[in-house]
Structures are given as C-alpha cells and as structure tokens.
C-alpha cells in the first residue's frame, strides 16, 4: 500500500505514519452502476471517496463518511449529518476514535439492516465487519486514535494552531477518503 512518511508532532517528536492510502480501484458493481448513471444522465457519478471529500470541505470527518453513504441506505443525508456531528475529531475533539472510522462504523450499521427483534447473529456479523475494518485501518495508519494520527491536542489553542499551520485537515481528508474507498469491501461481505 502506501509508503511510510516521517513527520514532526506538535511537541517536535518524530513520528511515523503511513501516507494517505492510494486509490483503490472501483469494484465491478461500482463501475457498472457508475456507467448506468452516466448513460442515463450524461454525467459521471462521483465515487464515494469524492462525495466524502466534497462533504468534508464543509463538515467533519464522521459526517463526510456517513453522508457519502446515507441515502444508499434510506437515511436522509441531513439526518445523517446531524447524527454524526458529535463524532468529528475523535468524538467532539476528545480525539479518541478517528471520526472517519466512526463514520464508517455507522455506515456498516446502516448496511446491516438491523431492526428491533432481529437475531443476535446479525449483530455479531456486523461486529465482525467493524473489527475487520478497524484492524485494516490500524494496519494502514498505525492507530485509530485521532490524537496519535494528528500529533496534536485539538482541545488546546496550541493544538488548534498546529492543526491549521500544518494543514492537518488535508491529512484528515486522507482518512475520510481511505474509509470511503475501503468500505465497499466490507459492504459486499
């Protein structure tokens, strides 16, 4: 996948983090669906990663990922953005689990089709997909922890300044894109 890159954290320590993931080729189903949309409308359909990136320009990481998929699963995009608002920046800048990851977990939950009264088997199947996604994200970037991914504390003025000065929104966008590009693998299982 991507090659490791070295960067300085806010405290000046060197850390290793994988570069943003390379583009993943579209699946056959995605390609066919995109071709059908283009034939019908004359316009190419944006990929989920492109949609997520577009949403991320005005919203947080969790909102970007779930927003890219919400309508595919019958959830109004506006409602999805509302549900996910508190999950950005590792849950409201607490910098715990990366918002791109929690957004992906919400998409996996939507895709499960779980409803009240469903069997525990459906829950366990979703849990397995979530664990698999988290393991793959961790293998790619070394962690799912927002603070470790960014190397700064977003709850401080210094951390906010570091985030802006070092264009870390671009780095976050890479996590959004990775999540959107890789979700299809788990959605097909």
Secondary structure as GFF3:
##gff-version 3
##sequence-region A 1 189
A	DSSP	beta_strand	4	8	.	.	.	ID=ss1
A	DSSP	beta_strand	14	18	.	.	.	ID=ss2
A	DSSP	alpha_helix	28	41	.	.	.	ID=ss3
A	DSSP	alpha_helix	48	56	.	.	.	ID=ss4
A	DSSP	alpha_helix	61	69	.	.	.	ID=ss5
A	DSSP	three_ten_helix	70	73	.	.	.	ID=ss6
A	DSSP	alpha_helix	77	84	.	.	.	ID=ss7
A	DSSP	three_ten_helix	85	87	.	.	.	ID=ss8
A	DSSP	alpha_helix	88	91	.	.	.	ID=ss9
A	DSSP	alpha_helix	99	112	.	.	.	ID=ss10
A	DSSP	alpha_helix	120	141	.	.	.	ID=ss11
A	DSSP	alpha_helix	146	150	.	.	.	ID=ss12
A	DSSP	alpha_helix	157	165	.	.	.	ID=ss13
A	DSSP	alpha_helix	168	187	.	.	.	ID=ss14
###
